[in-house]
């Protein structure tokens, strides 16, 4: 039995989880924008979870925004949490809480979670994209998290997808997958298609009702997802593509357009098509599932 | 001691090679455009090489154009050698020549060769691009050839680099790295820059003399190489990038522009830069070195 926790910009969420994925209710805490406040709320949440866990806890697994060093178990220069830069959270947990500790980038944890209990459960070769404020990624090869030559793992959201983006990516490049698929890009696309309500769920509802602007938005966003997957499939040849994150709920609407673009691009290379593309049944759980899986793989 | 052979569209080349890379003179044969003719010339070349080898030959290693199945040791639907489609060359060599056999795609063999005896000798994590009529690739991770989820290995020449190419790629897609970097793309670029002699060596000579059209061509081709490497580095984070193939000789001229584009794209992610980018000291040897290395790794 493990405690699995997700630490993001403004919230900390967690629960206990068993080796079969059974888990308690998800408990929440705010995350203060200071190092000491974050430590206190994190420790408090762990104490609460430990009390509710039905069996002894063997370790803590943390999915969190990066960049981070999973080996040294510390934050690097983070994108949105400067107060945590350089924080050796592994040392903190062992010293102040007295439990073994594992941590992963949240998108890589989500990939582990999706092949274990998510939309592509059972896949052994998979690429998982987490579509949200950013676009995160995780690659599973032969059932294990693949890190390439980076100790941080590949950040596939920063693969080049094409010019035409007016705003540069946070990484400093232009044309990254992230700038075509993240929340900002989606809302801008919806707005350009003539929609005033640009939330993915609203656009999907309008699309179901046959709204032409929503149909155009669905088609174009699906095409972009297909284009991104096509580039990644040339590299990885994964059997399964998973989608997680807030925007992954939109896949239900745009699925036919994703496949249309992929089939068109792979006209002469049908064997590059993945067998499955699937959105997470519960994107909020992907990273938590993943950290239990990380413990099972490492324990 | 092994026999290492390169079989392409019009030629067969080979030599004997020792575990330290020492080798005999390269012997050549034409390749007839029939299956029976190819078999006869291949067997004849092997017999000649075997006679000149100073010590007993333990096996044959073949680097050859694909696509191919290196496990079943047969050609698949080849790009330019239809008479060899489906040819189980491994069975042929064992039965008709009586020697153990290994085969690899020529660009993957080149990658093995470049990290063993080539421009990036000693690298354990590397991406090697072979720039010629096509753009082939090989990825070395932890010293071994990496194949991803594809049994054919990734064909990185078909990763998307951007629109703007009027001619679709042979794979059926538009905007592949190959369509920006191959021989046709180079010659078209040189022509567009106002040059009448479009051979890479001529352009490099004119560039050395300060010719403005050649300078523009060098700068733009170097930028394209940098852009391709940047996309691949986000995925692989390799310590070394190797270049082989006929066009790799041009790297000497365009090296500063390759680095300029890479450094610009990785402004906020300097750790994605490779430590080394180097062209092969002898592109004709890359695949032959590689097949000796393949035997050393497998034997």
Interface residues (C-beta under 8 A of the other chain):
Chain A: X125 X141 X148 X149 X150 X154 X155 X156 X158 X159 X160 X161 X162 X163 X170 X171 X172 X173 X175 X227 X230 X231 X234 X235 X236 X237 X238 X239 X265 X266 X267 X268 X269 X271 X272
Chain B: X125 X141 X148 X149 X150 X154 X155 X156 X158 X159 X160 X161 X162 X163 X170 X171 X172 X173 X175 X227 X230 X231 X234 X235 X236 X237 X238 X239 X265 X266 X267 X268 X269 X271 X272
